[in-house]
Amino acid sequence: MNIEERVKKAYDLHHAGYNCAQAVLGAYVDLFDLDMDKAMTIAYGFGGGVGMTREICGTLTGGAMAIGLKYGKGDADVKQKKFVNEKVAALCKEFEESHGSVVCGELLGLRKTDKEINRATCDDLIAEVVKLLEKYLID
């Protein structure tokens, strides 16, 4: 799948009602031994800055999950954990350099009590993280 197809897949998922983390993870689910339903279930509570708390952007948590699925192991390998954490930190840093924050509420100009989100802004952030992930996931 090329990058434009991945962005479209993420966009379609988001517009079908899935949250930002689900949309990002879902765009890359074909790379992992994980079906779409399970991926959507795993990422269910990460939208709106994790549980709608407006904290870390769900696009980044979706990206972190994808990086973990690609490079993580089912054990407590300290060296591999460091490798994965460095990739996730690099993704977050690149995103923050572009937007000035990794915090959902700051990115969207929302307070924690706001229930609605700006889907257009989220679409842009989703597309950006899907594109950024390409260099972190494709060997």
Beta strands, then each sheet from edge to edge (+ up, - down):
end
